[in-house]
Amino acid sequence: MNELDQHPQSAPAPNRGTPVVPAPWDLGGQGYLFLYRFRRDWLLRHAAIPDHLVSRFAGGLGALMLVDYQWGDADPYRELLFIPGKFRWGGLERHCITEIVVSTRQSVESGRANWAIPKRLAHFEWLQTGRRKERIRVCEESAGSFSAELSYLPVPLPMHTALLPMPLAQPNGNELLLTDFSGRGIAWPARLGAFEAENANLPPLQELRPLAGFRVAPFRLRFPVAGRRRLDPHSPPLWSPG
Protein backbone atom coordinates (compact mmCIF):
# COMPACT_ATOMS: atom_id res chain seq x y z
CA MET A 1 0.00 0.00 0.00
CA ASN A 2 2.88 2.38 0.83
CA GLU A 3 0.49 4.88 2.32
CA LEU A 4 2.06 7.72 4.24
CA ASP A 5 0.82 8.40 7.73
CA GLN A 6 -2.01 10.90 7.60
CA HIS A 7 -0.86 12.52 10.84
CA PRO A 8 2.95 12.78 10.87
CA GLN A 9 4.47 13.99 14.13
CA SER A 10 7.69 15.97 13.95
CA ALA A 11 9.90 17.02 16.80
CA PRO A 12 9.12 20.68 17.57
CA ALA A 13 11.73 23.22 18.52
CA PRO A 14 12.64 23.18 22.23
CA ASN A 15 10.35 25.32 24.34
CA ARG A 16 11.21 25.59 28.00
CA GLY A 17 7.86 27.27 28.62
CA THR A 18 5.82 24.18 27.71
CA PRO A 19 3.27 23.59 30.48
CA VAL A 20 3.41 20.28 32.33
CA VAL A 21 0.24 18.19 32.17
CA PRO A 22 -0.05 16.77 35.70
CA ALA A 23 -0.68 13.12 36.48
CA PRO A 24 -2.74 11.02 36.40
CA TRP A 25 -2.90 10.39 32.67
CA ASP A 26 -5.36 8.15 30.86
CA LEU A 27 -4.17 7.39 27.32
CA GLY A 28 -5.16 5.17 24.42
CA GLY A 29 -3.81 4.14 21.06
CA GLN A 30 -1.75 1.37 19.47
CA GLY A 31 1.77 0.07 19.76
CA TYR A 32 4.30 -2.75 19.71
CA LEU A 33 5.90 -4.58 22.62
CA PHE A 34 8.92 -6.89 22.25
CA LEU A 35 10.20 -8.80 25.26
CA TYR A 36 13.82 -9.86 25.86
CA ARG A 37 15.96 -11.38 28.57
CA PHE A 38 19.28 -9.58 28.24
CA ARG A 39 22.58 -10.93 29.50
CA ARG A 40 24.39 -8.52 31.77
CA ASP A 41 27.67 -8.86 29.87
CA TRP A 42 25.91 -8.10 26.57
CA LEU A 43 24.33 -4.95 27.99
CA LEU A 44 27.66 -3.77 29.40
CA ARG A 45 29.51 -4.51 26.17
CA HIS A 46 27.13 -2.20 24.35
CA ALA A 47 26.91 0.46 27.11
CA ALA A 48 23.18 -0.16 27.40
CA ILE A 49 22.98 0.61 31.13
CA PRO A 50 23.76 4.11 32.45
CA ASP A 51 26.84 4.15 34.67
CA HIS A 52 24.92 5.14 37.79
CA LEU A 53 22.65 2.08 37.41
CA VAL A 54 25.20 -0.57 36.48
CA SER A 55 25.69 -1.90 40.02
CA ARG A 56 21.93 -2.15 40.55
CA PHE A 57 21.04 -4.28 37.52
CA ALA A 58 19.04 -7.34 38.60
CA GLY A 59 18.12 -9.01 35.29
CA GLY A 60 14.60 -10.16 34.49
CA LEU A 61 12.56 -9.23 31.45
CA GLY A 62 13.60 -6.30 29.30
CA ALA A 63 11.59 -4.62 26.56
CA LEU A 64 11.53 -2.52 23.41
CA MET A 65 8.30 -0.57 22.93
CA LEU A 66 7.04 1.58 20.06
CA VAL A 67 3.85 3.39 20.95
CA ASP A 68 1.39 5.69 19.18
CA TYR A 69 -0.70 7.47 21.82
CA GLN A 70 -3.69 8.77 19.89
CA TRP A 71 -5.96 10.22 22.59
CA GLY A 72 -6.07 11.01 26.28
CA ASP A 73 -5.09 13.60 28.85
CA ALA A 74 -1.99 14.60 26.88
CA ASP A 75 -1.80 15.69 23.25
CA PRO A 76 -1.21 12.77 20.83
CA TYR A 77 2.41 11.68 20.70
CA ARG A 78 4.66 8.79 19.73
CA GLU A 79 7.28 7.01 21.75
CA LEU A 80 10.24 4.63 21.48
CA LEU A 81 11.55 3.23 24.76
CA PHE A 82 14.04 0.66 26.01
CA ILE A 83 14.02 -1.20 29.33
CA PRO A 84 17.12 -3.36 30.04
CA GLY A 85 15.42 -5.21 32.89
CA LYS A 86 14.93 -4.78 36.62
CA PHE A 87 17.08 -2.81 39.04
CA ARG A 88 17.41 -3.26 42.79
CA TRP A 89 17.21 -0.46 45.34
CA GLY A 90 17.69 -2.05 48.75
CA GLY A 91 14.73 -4.40 49.10
CA LEU A 92 12.90 -2.89 46.12
CA GLU A 93 13.24 -4.45 42.66
CA ARG A 94 11.57 -2.75 39.68
CA HIS A 95 11.97 -2.01 35.99
CA CYS A 96 13.56 1.25 34.86
CA ILE A 97 13.28 3.05 31.51
CA THR A 98 16.82 4.01 30.55
CA GLU A 99 16.31 5.19 26.97
CA ILE A 100 13.25 6.96 25.59
CA VAL A 101 12.38 9.46 22.87
CA VAL A 102 8.99 11.00 22.13
CA SER A 103 7.50 13.25 19.47
CA THR A 104 6.22 16.23 21.50
CA ARG A 105 7.78 18.72 23.89
CA GLN A 106 4.71 18.40 26.13
CA SER A 107 5.45 14.70 26.63
CA VAL A 108 9.13 15.40 27.33
CA GLU A 109 8.49 18.00 30.02
CA SER A 110 5.53 16.18 31.59
CA GLY A 111 7.23 12.79 31.61
CA ARG A 112 10.26 14.18 33.39
CA ALA A 113 8.25 16.17 35.91
CA ASN A 114 5.58 13.57 36.71
CA TRP A 115 7.53 10.30 36.68
CA ALA A 116 11.26 11.15 36.24
CA ILE A 117 11.22 9.41 32.85
CA PRO A 118 14.27 10.74 30.90
CA LYS A 119 12.46 11.63 27.67
CA ARG A 120 14.05 13.43 24.72
CA LEU A 121 12.58 14.76 21.47
CA ALA A 122 12.67 12.93 18.14
CA HIS A 123 10.89 12.83 14.79
CA PHE A 124 8.66 9.82 14.06
CA GLU A 125 7.36 8.28 10.84
CA TRP A 126 4.79 5.50 11.16
CA LEU A 127 3.88 4.01 7.78
CA GLN A 128 1.60 1.20 6.69
CA THR A 129 3.49 -0.82 4.06
CA GLY A 130 1.08 -3.68 3.42
CA ARG A 131 -1.58 -5.84 4.95
CA ARG A 132 -0.68 -6.15 8.65
CA LYS A 133 2.73 -4.63 7.94
CA GLU A 134 4.22 -1.34 9.16
CA ARG A 135 7.51 0.55 9.08
CA ILE A 136 8.51 2.84 11.90
CA ARG A 137 11.41 5.30 11.66
CA VAL A 138 12.66 7.47 14.48
CA CYS A 139 15.25 10.23 14.01
CA GLU A 140 16.92 12.23 16.73
CA GLU A 141 19.12 15.05 15.49
CA SER A 142 21.92 14.44 17.98
CA ALA A 143 21.77 10.64 18.13
CA GLY A 144 21.17 9.09 14.73
CA SER A 145 18.16 7.06 13.67
CA PHE A 146 16.22 3.86 14.26
CA SER A 147 14.02 1.99 11.82
CA ALA A 148 12.15 -1.30 11.93
CA GLU A 149 9.86 -3.38 9.76
CA LEU A 150 6.99 -4.90 11.74
CA SER A 151 4.23 -7.36 10.97
CA TYR A 152 1.54 -9.13 12.97
CA LEU A 153 -0.81 -12.10 12.76
CA PRO A 154 -4.64 -11.87 12.72
CA VAL A 155 -4.93 -13.74 16.05
CA PRO A 156 -6.39 -11.38 18.67
CA LEU A 157 -5.71 -12.09 22.35
CA PRO A 158 -6.77 -10.16 25.45
CA MET A 159 -3.89 -8.44 27.27
CA HIS A 160 -3.77 -6.85 30.71
CA THR A 161 -0.87 -5.45 32.70
CA ALA A 162 -1.85 -7.80 35.54
CA LEU A 163 -0.52 -10.62 33.32
CA LEU A 164 2.74 -8.79 32.55
CA PRO A 165 3.37 -6.20 35.27
CA MET A 166 6.28 -3.82 34.81
CA PRO A 167 6.13 -1.33 37.71
CA LEU A 168 8.71 1.41 37.30
CA ALA A 169 11.27 2.96 39.63
CA GLN A 170 12.94 6.01 38.09
CA PRO A 171 15.81 7.70 39.99
CA ASN A 172 15.36 11.42 40.53
CA GLY A 173 18.15 12.99 42.55
CA ASN A 174 18.01 11.58 46.08
CA GLU A 175 14.69 9.81 45.59
CA LEU A 176 12.91 7.24 43.45
CA LEU A 177 9.64 7.93 41.64
CA LEU A 178 7.52 4.78 41.68
CA THR A 179 4.88 4.31 38.99
CA ASP A 180 2.45 1.38 38.87
CA PHE A 181 0.86 1.92 35.48
CA SER A 182 -2.07 -0.26 34.46
CA GLY A 183 -3.89 -1.02 31.25
CA ARG A 184 -5.58 -3.44 28.92
CA GLY A 185 -5.97 -4.01 25.21
CA ILE A 186 -6.09 -6.49 22.38
CA ALA A 187 -2.77 -8.14 21.52
CA TRP A 188 -1.78 -9.59 18.15
CA PRO A 189 1.37 -11.75 17.84
CA ALA A 190 4.00 -9.59 16.12
CA ARG A 191 7.35 -9.99 14.45
CA LEU A 192 10.25 -7.55 14.41
CA GLY A 193 11.74 -7.79 10.91
CA ALA A 194 14.48 -5.69 9.32
CA PHE A 195 15.99 -3.53 12.04
CA GLU A 196 18.55 -0.71 11.85
CA ALA A 197 19.93 1.57 14.53
CA GLU A 198 22.48 4.05 13.18
CA ASN A 199 24.34 5.84 15.98
CA ALA A 200 21.17 5.64 18.06
CA ASN A 201 21.31 5.36 21.85
CA LEU A 202 20.17 1.76 21.65
CA PRO A 203 22.10 -1.50 21.83
CA PRO A 204 22.21 -3.59 18.61
CA LEU A 205 18.96 -5.44 19.18
CA GLN A 206 19.23 -6.90 15.68
CA GLU A 207 21.75 -9.35 17.19
CA LEU A 208 19.03 -10.88 19.38
CA ARG A 209 15.70 -12.60 18.90
CA PRO A 210 12.84 -11.37 21.11
CA LEU A 211 11.26 -13.87 23.47
CA ALA A 212 7.87 -12.65 22.27
CA GLY A 213 6.34 -9.75 20.39
CA PHE A 214 2.89 -8.19 20.26
CA ARG A 215 1.05 -5.47 18.47
CA VAL A 216 -1.44 -4.08 20.98
CA ALA A 217 -4.35 -2.26 19.34
CA PRO A 218 -6.37 -0.76 20.70
CA PHE A 219 -5.16 -0.25 24.27
CA ARG A 220 -5.89 1.94 27.26
CA LEU A 221 -3.25 2.85 29.85
CA ARG A 222 -3.39 4.77 33.11
CA PHE A 223 -0.30 6.47 34.51
CA PRO A 224 -1.06 7.48 38.13
CA VAL A 225 0.61 10.05 40.34
CA ALA A 226 4.04 8.62 41.19
CA GLY A 227 4.92 7.48 44.66
CA ARG A 228 8.17 8.71 46.17
CA ARG A 229 10.84 6.93 48.18
CA ARG A 230 14.07 8.42 49.45
CA LEU A 231 17.19 6.68 48.24
CA ASP A 232 19.48 5.04 50.75
CA PRO A 233 22.98 6.18 49.77
CA HIS A 234 24.42 3.21 51.67
CA SER A 235 22.42 0.58 49.81
CA PRO A 236 24.97 -2.07 48.75
CA PRO A 237 25.41 -2.80 45.04
CA LEU A 238 24.46 -6.19 43.62
CA TRP A 239 27.92 -6.50 42.11
CA SER A 240 30.93 -4.32 41.36
CA PRO A 241 31.32 -3.03 37.79
CA GLY A 242 34.53 -3.88 35.99
Number of C-alpha atoms within 10 A of each C-alpha: 9 11 11 12 11 8 8 14 18 18 18 13 9 11 10 9 9 13 12 17 17 14 18 14 16 17 19 22 20 19 20 24 21 20 18 20 16 19 12 16 9 12 15 16 10 12 14 20 22 11 11 8 15 21 18 22 22 19 17 15 17 21 22 21 18 22 19 20 20 15 14 15 14 19 13 18 22 26 23 23 18 21 23 27 25 23 23 21 22 15 6 9 17 20 26 24 22 20 20 22 24 28 28 25 24 22 26 21 22 20 20 16 16 20 24 21 24 18 24 20 24 26 21 26 18 21 19 18 16 12 9 13 18 17 19 17 18 24 22 20 11 11 14 14 20 20 18 16 18 21 22 20 14 10 10 15 12 10 17 16 15 10 8 10 14 21 16 23 29 23 23 18 10 10 15 20 20 22 22 16 19 18 17 19 21 18 26 21 18 22 21 19 13 11 17 16 20 13 13 17 21 21 19 16 14 14 8 10 14 19 12 14 24 24 27 25 18 14 19 20 19 18 17 18 17 20 12 16 14 12 15 11 10 7 12 13 15 15 11 9 10 6
